[in-house]
Amino acid sequence: LLPSDTKAKLEKLNEKVAVTNFYITNLPKSKFLMKIQEAIIENQVLEINYKDKKSNETKRKIEAFAVYANQKEEWVLIAFCRLRKDFREFSIINILDLTTTNEKFIAQTKTFKQYLLTKYGKEMLEKFE
């Protein structure tokens, strides 16, 4: 009974958000999760200030691809990073600031499952089933 455009958006988001079977209800929440999900649906470029594991801060423009909760109890954003010109994974709790831009990108044709299979192999893929 949903309008077709709303249904299409929900189906797209369903293909791009996953929770492993390790999901814990105490998972740290993020104020950016909704904006990230919207950017995935609308193909909007995001600009983030990010702090890496060594506490280095960088500003990046990214194309959000998918989001998942991992076994370390973190939300992880998979995105094409324009700075590195490749896919990167960002722990959402390390995103210091996030801005939605007016710039659009062409969505990837591969699915989240295809990404996991290519990057990590069957073992990781099974954690999402």
N, C-alpha and C positions, 0 to 999 in steps of 0.2 A: 503494500500500500504506500510505499515511499515514492516520491517523485523520482524519475529515472536519473536525474543528475545527482541527487542525494545518494541514491543507491549505488551509483558508479563510484562516488567518492568513498563511501564506506567499504566497498569491495577493494578499492585500491589501498586504503589504509589497512585493511585486514591482511593484505599481502605484504605489508611493509612493517608491521609491528608484531613482535613475538616475545614470548616469555618462556624461558627455559623451565624444565621441570624442577629446577633448583630455586624457583622464585620464592622469596621470603616476604611476608607481609610487612616486615620492618624496613623494606627497601627505602633508601633515602628518596625523598620526593624532590622534584625539580620544578621551579617556577617556569622553566622553559619548555617543558614537555608538550604542552598544548600548542605553542607556537611552532615547534618542530613538526608536530603532526600536521598542522595546517600547511606548512611549507612543503611537506611531502605531497600532500593532496594537490596543492595549487602550483607546484613546480616553481616555487619562489626561492631565489638565492638568499641565503642568510649570511650575515656578517657576524663573526664571533671574535671575542677576546678569549683566548684559551691558555690555561696554565698546564704545561706538560708535567711528566713525572719528575723532572729535574727542577721544577718550579720556574721554568722559563715561560714568559708570556709572549704570545704571538697574536697578531690580528689576521684573520683569514676570511676569505669569501668561500662559501661551501655550497654544494648542491646536495641537500638532504636526500638520502636514499632509503634508509630503514632505521628502525630503532628496536632495541631488545634489552631485556633484563638478563644479566648473566649470573653465573654461579658465585661471583664475588659480591652479589647483592648490589650491583650498579646498573643504572640505565646507560646504555651505550648507543651512540649515534654513529651510523655508518654514513659517510658522505664523500662525494667527490670533492677533494680539496683543490682549489684553483692555484694555490701557492705551490703545492707539491705535484700537481698535475697527475694525481692518482687517488684511489680510494684510501681513506683513512678512517680509523675508529676513534671516536672521542668519548671519553667518560663525561657524561652530562654534568656531573657534580663539579667538574673542572672547567666548565664554561663560566667565565666570570661575567660576561655580558653577551647578549644576543640581540641583533636587530634584523627585522625582516625588511628586505629591500623591495623595490618595485621591479627589479630585474627578474625575468623568467628564464628557465633553462629547459632543455629538451630532456624529458624523462628517460631513464635507462630502460632498455628493453628486457634486461635480465631480471629475474625475480630474486627475492631475498634468499630463497632456498638454493638457487643456482649460485648466488654469491657465497653462501656458507660452504657449499660443496666444493667450489673452486678454491676457496681460501683455506678451509680447514679439513675437508674430506668428510666422509660418511659419518664418522664418530660424532662430530659436532652437530651435524644435521639431525641425528637421532635424538639429541637432547631437546629438540623443539617439537618432537612428535608425541 
